[in-house]
């Protein structure tokens, strides 16, 4: 068989595969947006007593605003907020106590984290917080997340269903004026597709679980041995054949003032996924690395068409590059989330950032393939011996 025939057969196969995959993702995003829009309007009545754990390490630009949004929840049942800070971080502890005093709430307290050599600082904070929790449901919230006043009510209500092991929100990075902040926001928004996936998904910045289930799943012991607290919960739910439930009304806003090294941050996140959620990582590998290679092939075949005038090259380049307009359509669907969240953003910047975020994701994945350690909040962690989710 002539080499030219093999080449064209390969390019056509890759092209058709890319188009089918692109339309499948487009349909998934359309379905996802409809589901999320419907869930945003849901009303909940179940309101158990809740202990909210907030690990705090260092201060963010909007720490006070974020903490106050949590303390001023519209929740009709008994609840408390437990801030867990490092004992030697006096500045952070003093600030949190000042915010609590300013809020005039009586249901918040500060405890000291008992750092462990076998897990991350955040995992250790969850262990400390859960041990001191008084109520039947335990929720967790990041200190760099701004939440709605109905966040807690919406987060815990689905736990009335026994088949649901845990509920989760997610983060939306609110972009600033520069393109890098838009890239970060678009990059993070890719994670929304996992919220409707087959396997349990938990975002550590905002989730809730019954205290009895923490004991049943032995999560205190598990957290004391892992770096990634949320993937540990997801693994435990999977083994117990329990579901997670995503609550769109619990999407939290984060306002990163700046990311001096966007590549370092995003690569770290993908490295954590690489070692804790392998199925998602390899799915991402196919989705992002393969499609980027397809675009490169599309550009090469377009050049080949201009040089040879061979119409097969034109068809192949068309198929391979069709993923770009499809991704722009998907970007505009995802942009609607900003309207749901009542945010003012530039559609043009978002669309451009969305395309660039896919290249960044491919870069992150390729780097994460070779990484076994990450630096996170002043500590270095080795993932080589930590179990994967699947």
C-alpha positions as CSV (number, residue, x, y, z in Angstrom):
1,X,0.0,0.0,0.0
2,X,1.5,3.3,-1.0
3,X,2.6,5.5,1.8
4,X,0.5,8.4,0.6
5,X,-2.7,6.4,0.9
6,X,-1.8,5.3,4.4
7,X,-1.0,9.0,5.3
8,X,-4.4,10.3,4.0
9,X,-6.3,7.4,5.7
10,X,-4.6,8.2,9.0
11,X,-5.3,12.0,8.7
12,X,-9.0,11.4,7.7
13,X,-9.4,8.9,10.6
14,X,-7.9,11.4,13.1
15,X,-10.0,14.2,11.6
16,X,-13.3,12.4,11.8
17,X,-12.4,11.2,15.3
18,X,-11.7,14.8,16.4
19,X,-15.0,16.1,15.0
20,X,-17.0,13.4,16.7
21,X,-15.2,14.0,20.0
22,X,-15.8,17.8,19.6
23,X,-19.5,17.4,19.0
24,X,-19.8,14.9,21.9
25,X,-18.2,17.5,24.2
26,X,-20.4,20.3,22.8
27,X,-23.6,18.2,23.5
28,X,-22.2,17.4,27.0
29,X,-21.8,21.1,27.8
30,X,-25.3,22.0,26.5
31,X,-26.8,19.3,28.7
32,X,-24.6,20.4,31.6
33,X,-25.7,24.0,31.3
34,X,-29.4,23.0,31.3
35,X,-28.9,20.8,34.4
36,X,-27.0,23.5,36.3
37,X,-29.5,26.1,35.4
38,X,-32.4,23.9,36.7
39,X,-30.5,23.0,39.9
40,X,-29.8,26.7,40.6
41,X,-33.6,27.2,41.1
42,X,-34.1,24.2,43.3
43,X,-35.6,24.8,46.8
44,X,-34.4,22.7,49.8
45,X,-36.1,22.0,53.1
46,X,-33.9,19.6,55.0
47,X,-31.8,21.5,57.5
48,X,-29.7,19.4,60.0
49,X,-27.4,20.9,62.6
50,X,-24.0,21.5,60.9
51,X,-20.4,22.1,61.9
52,X,-18.4,24.0,59.2
53,X,-14.7,23.5,59.2
54,X,-12.5,26.3,57.7
55,X,-8.8,25.5,57.4
56,X,-6.9,28.8,57.3
57,X,-3.2,29.2,56.4
58,X,-2.1,32.7,55.7
59,X,-4.2,35.6,54.6
60,X,-5.7,36.3,51.2
61,X,-6.5,39.7,49.7
62,X,-10.2,39.2,50.5
63,X,-10.0,37.0,53.5
64,X,-12.3,39.3,55.6
65,X,-14.9,39.5,52.9
66,X,-14.8,35.8,52.3
67,X,-15.0,34.9,56.0
68,X,-17.9,37.4,56.6
69,X,-19.8,35.8,53.7
70,X,-19.6,32.5,55.5
71,X,-20.4,33.8,59.0
72,X,-23.6,35.6,57.7
73,X,-25.4,32.5,56.4
74,X,-29.2,32.4,56.3
75,X,-29.6,29.0,58.0
76,X,-32.5,28.1,60.2
77,X,-31.0,25.2,62.2
78,X,-28.1,25.0,64.7
79,X,-24.7,25.5,63.1
80,X,-21.2,26.5,64.0
81,X,-18.0,27.5,62.2
82,X,-14.7,26.1,63.3
83,X,-11.6,28.0,62.0
84,X,-8.5,25.8,62.1
85,X,-5.2,27.8,62.1
86,X,-1.5,26.9,62.6
87,X,-0.4,27.5,66.2
88,X,2.6,29.5,65.1
89,X,0.6,31.7,62.6
90,X,-0.3,34.4,65.1
91,X,-1.0,37.0,62.5
92,X,-3.7,34.8,60.8
93,X,-5.2,33.8,64.1
94,X,-5.5,37.4,65.3
95,X,-7.1,38.5,62.0
96,X,-9.7,35.7,62.1
97,X,-10.6,36.5,65.7
98,X,-11.0,40.2,64.7
99,X,-13.3,39.2,61.8
100,X,-15.4,37.0,64.1
101,X,-15.7,39.9,66.6
102,X,-16.7,42.2,63.9
103,X,-19.4,39.9,62.6
104,X,-21.0,39.7,66.1
105,X,-21.8,36.0,65.6
106,X,-21.7,33.7,68.6
107,X,-21.4,30.4,66.8
108,X,-17.7,30.7,65.6
109,X,-14.5,29.5,67.2
110,X,-10.8,29.2,66.5
111,X,-8.7,26.1,67.2
112,X,-5.1,25.2,66.5
113,X,-4.1,22.7,63.8
114,X,-2.0,19.7,64.8
115,X,0.3,19.3,61.8
116,X,1.2,15.8,60.8
117,X,4.2,14.6,58.8
118,X,2.0,12.0,57.0
119,X,-0.4,14.4,55.4
120,X,-1.0,17.9,54.1
121,X,-1.7,20.8,56.4
122,X,-5.3,21.0,55.1
123,X,-5.9,17.3,55.6
124,X,-4.6,17.7,59.2
125,X,-6.9,20.7,59.7
126,X,-9.9,18.7,58.6
127,X,-9.0,16.0,61.1
128,X,-8.8,18.5,63.9
129,X,-11.9,20.3,62.9
130,X,-14.0,17.1,62.5
131,X,-12.9,15.9,65.9
132,X,-14.1,19.1,67.5
133,X,-17.4,19.3,65.4
134,X,-20.5,19.1,67.6
135,X,-23.2,18.5,65.0
136,X,-24.4,15.6,62.8
137,X,-23.2,17.1,59.5
138,X,-19.7,18.3,58.8
139,X,-19.1,20.8,56.0
140,X,-15.8,22.3,54.8
141,X,-15.1,25.7,53.3
142,X,-11.9,27.3,52.0
143,X,-11.0,30.7,53.4
144,X,-10.4,32.1,49.9
145,X,-13.9,31.4,48.8
146,X,-16.8,33.9,48.9
147,X,-20.1,32.1,49.3
148,X,-23.8,33.1,49.0
149,X,-25.9,33.6,52.1
150,X,-27.8,30.4,51.1
151,X,-24.7,28.4,50.6
152,X,-24.9,26.3,53.7
153,X,-28.7,25.6,53.3
154,X,-28.2,24.5,49.7
155,X,-25.1,22.4,50.4
156,X,-26.5,20.2,53.2
157,X,-30.1,19.8,52.1
158,X,-29.5,16.9,49.5
159,X,-28.0,14.8,52.4
160,X,-31.6,13.9,53.3
161,X,-31.2,11.2,50.6
162,X,-29.4,8.2,52.0
163,X,-27.9,7.3,48.6
164,X,-26.0,10.6,48.6
165,X,-22.8,10.3,50.6
166,X,-21.6,13.9,50.2
167,X,-22.5,17.1,48.5
168,X,-20.1,19.5,46.8
169,X,-19.8,22.9,45.4
170,X,-17.1,24.2,43.1
171,X,-15.0,27.3,42.6
172,X,-15.3,30.0,40.0
173,X,-12.2,32.3,39.6
174,X,-13.5,35.8,38.9
175,X,-11.1,37.2,36.3
176,X,-9.6,40.7,36.6
177,X,-8.5,42.9,33.8
178,X,-5.5,40.9,32.5
179,X,-5.7,38.0,30.2
180,X,-3.9,35.6,32.6
181,X,-6.7,35.9,35.1
182,X,-9.2,35.0,32.3
183,X,-7.0,32.0,31.4
184,X,-7.1,30.8,35.0
185,X,-10.8,31.2,35.1
186,X,-11.4,29.4,31.8
187,X,-8.8,26.7,32.8
188,X,-10.6,26.1,36.1
189,X,-14.1,26.0,34.4
190,X,-12.9,22.8,32.5
191,X,-13.5,21.0,35.8
192,X,-17.3,21.5,35.6
193,X,-17.5,18.7,33.1
194,X,-16.3,16.3,35.8
195,X,-19.3,17.3,38.0
196,X,-21.6,15.3,35.8
197,X,-19.3,12.3,35.4
198,X,-19.7,8.7,36.4
199,X,-17.4,8.8,39.4
200,X,-17.9,10.7,42.7
201,X,-16.4,14.2,42.5
202,X,-15.7,16.3,45.6
203,X,-14.2,19.8,45.7
204,X,-12.3,20.3,48.9
205,X,-13.1,24.0,49.0
206,X,-16.8,23.4,49.8
207,X,-18.4,20.0,50.6
208,X,-20.6,18.4,53.2
209,X,-20.8,14.9,54.7
210,X,-22.6,13.2,57.6
211,X,-20.5,12.9,60.7
212,X,-21.6,9.3,61.0
213,X,-20.3,8.6,57.5
214,X,-16.9,10.1,58.4
215,X,-16.7,7.5,61.1
216,X,-18.0,4.7,59.0
217,X,-15.6,5.4,56.1
218,X,-12.7,6.0,58.6
219,X,-12.0,9.3,57.0
220,X,-10.2,10.7,60.0
221,X,-7.5,8.0,59.6
222,X,-7.5,8.4,55.8
223,X,-7.1,12.2,55.9
224,X,-4.2,11.8,58.3
225,X,-2.3,9.8,55.6
226,X,-3.1,11.8,52.4
227,X,-2.1,15.0,50.7
228,X,-5.4,15.5,48.7
229,X,-8.3,15.6,51.1
230,X,-11.1,15.8,48.5
231,X,-9.9,12.9,46.4
232,X,-9.7,10.8,49.5
233,X,-13.4,11.5,50.1
234,X,-14.2,10.6,46.5
235,X,-12.3,7.3,46.8
236,X,-14.1,6.5,50.0
237,X,-17.5,7.2,48.4
238,X,-16.6,5.1,45.4
239,X,-15.6,2.1,47.6
240,X,-18.8,2.4,49.6
241,X,-20.9,2.7,46.4
242,X,-22.3,6.1,47.4
243,X,-22.9,9.1,45.2
244,X,-21.7,12.7,45.4
245,X,-24.1,15.5,44.6
246,X,-23.1,18.7,42.9
247,X,-25.0,21.8,44.1
248,X,-24.6,24.7,41.5
249,X,-26.0,27.2,44.1
250,X,-22.9,26.4,46.1
251,X,-20.4,27.7,43.5
252,X,-18.0,29.9,45.4
253,X,-16.2,32.9,44.0
254,X,-12.5,33.4,44.3
255,X,-10.7,36.6,43.5
256,X,-7.0,35.8,42.9
257,X,-5.2,39.2,43.0
258,X,-2.4,37.8,40.8
259,X,-0.7,34.7,39.7
260,X,3.0,35.3,39.2
261,X,3.4,31.8,37.9
262,X,0.2,30.6,36.3
263,X,2.0,27.5,34.8
264,X,3.4,26.5,38.2
265,X,0.0,26.7,39.9
266,X,-2.0,24.8,37.1
267,X,0.7,22.1,36.8
268,X,0.6,21.5,40.5
269,X,-3.2,21.0,40.3
270,X,-2.8,18.5,37.4
271,X,0.0,16.7,39.3
272,X,-2.4,16.2,42.3
273,X,-5.0,14.9,39.9
274,X,-2.4,12.6,38.2
275,X,-1.7,10.9,41.5
276,X,-5.2,10.9,43.0
277,X,-7.7,10.6,40.2
278,X,-6.0,8.7,37.4
279,X,-9.1,8.2,35.2
280,X,-9.8,11.9,35.0
281,X,-6.1,12.5,34.2
282,X,-6.0,10.1,31.3
283,X,-9.3,11.3,30.0
284,X,-7.8,14.8,30.1
285,X,-4.7,13.5,28.3
286,X,-6.8,12.3,25.4
287,X,-9.1,15.3,25.4
288,X,-6.4,18.0,25.5
289,X,-3.1,16.6,24.3
290,X,-4.6,14.6,21.4
291,X,-6.7,17.6,20.2
292,X,-3.7,20.0,20.4
293,X,-1.7,17.5,18.3
294,X,-4.7,17.4,15.9
295,X,-4.7,21.1,15.5
296,X,-1.0,21.0,14.7
297,X,-1.6,18.4,12.1
298,X,-4.4,20.5,10.7
299,X,-2.1,23.5,10.3
300,X,0.5,21.2,8.6
301,X,-2.1,19.8,6.2
302,X,-3.4,23.3,5.4
303,X,0.2,24.2,4.4
304,X,0.4,21.0,2.4
305,X,-2.8,21.9,0.6
306,X,-1.4,25.4,-0.3
307,X,1.7,23.8,-1.7
308,X,0.3,20.8,-3.5
309,X,-3.3,21.9,-4.2
310,X,-4.3,18.3,-3.2
311,X,-8.0,18.6,-2.2
312,X,-7.6,15.7,0.3
313,X,-5.3,17.8,2.3
314,X,-7.9,20.6,2.4
315,X,-10.6,18.1,3.7
316,X,-8.2,16.8,6.3
317,X,-7.2,20.2,7.5
318,X,-10.9,21.3,7.6
319,X,-11.7,18.3,9.8
320,X,-8.7,18.7,12.1
321,X,-9.2,22.4,12.6
322,X,-13.0,22.2,13.1
323,X,-12.3,21.7,16.8
324,X,-11.4,25.4,17.1
325,X,-14.8,26.8,16.2
326,X,-16.4,24.0,18.2
327,X,-14.4,25.1,21.2
328,X,-15.4,28.7,20.7
329,X,-19.1,27.6,20.8
330,X,-18.4,25.7,24.0
331,X,-16.7,28.8,25.4
332,X,-19.8,30.8,24.8
333,X,-22.0,28.2,26.5
334,X,-19.7,28.2,29.5
335,X,-19.6,32.0,29.5
336,X,-23.3,31.9,30.4
337,X,-22.2,30.6,33.9
338,X,-20.9,34.1,34.5
339,X,-24.4,35.5,33.9
340,X,-25.9,33.0,36.3
341,X,-23.4,34.1,38.9
342,X,-24.2,37.8,38.0
343,X,-20.7,38.6,37.0
344,X,-19.6,41.2,34.5
345,X,-17.0,39.7,32.2
346,X,-15.6,40.3,28.7
347,X,-16.9,37.7,26.3
348,X,-14.1,38.4,23.9
349,X,-11.4,37.9,26.6
350,X,-13.2,34.8,27.9
351,X,-13.3,33.2,24.4
352,X,-9.6,33.9,23.7
353,X,-8.7,32.6,27.2
354,X,-10.7,29.5,26.7
355,X,-8.7,28.5,23.6
356,X,-5.4,29.3,25.4
357,X,-6.5,27.4,28.5
358,X,-6.7,24.2,26.4
359,X,-3.1,24.6,25.4
360,X,-2.1,25.3,29.0
361,X,-4.0,22.2,30.1
362,X,-2.1,20.1,27.5
363,X,1.2,21.6,28.8
364,X,0.2,20.8,32.4
365,X,-0.6,17.2,31.6
366,X,2.7,16.7,29.8
367,X,4.6,18.1,32.8
368,X,2.5,16.2,35.4
369,X,3.4,12.9,33.7
370,X,6.9,13.2,35.0
371,X,6.3,14.9,38.4
372,X,6.1,13.1,41.7
373,X,6.4,16.0,44.1
374,X,4.7,19.4,44.5
375,X,5.3,22.4,46.6
376,X,2.1,23.6,48.3
377,X,1.8,26.3,51.0
378,X,5.4,26.1,52.0
379,X,5.6,22.3,52.2
380,X,6.8,19.7,49.7
381,X,4.8,16.6,49.1
382,X,5.7,13.3,47.5
383,X,2.9,11.5,45.7
384,X,4.8,8.4,44.6
385,X,3.4,6.2,47.3
386,X,-0.2,7.6,47.5
387,X,-3.0,5.5,46.2
388,X,-4.9,6.5,43.1
389,X,-8.6,7.0,43.0
390,X,-9.2,4.2,40.5
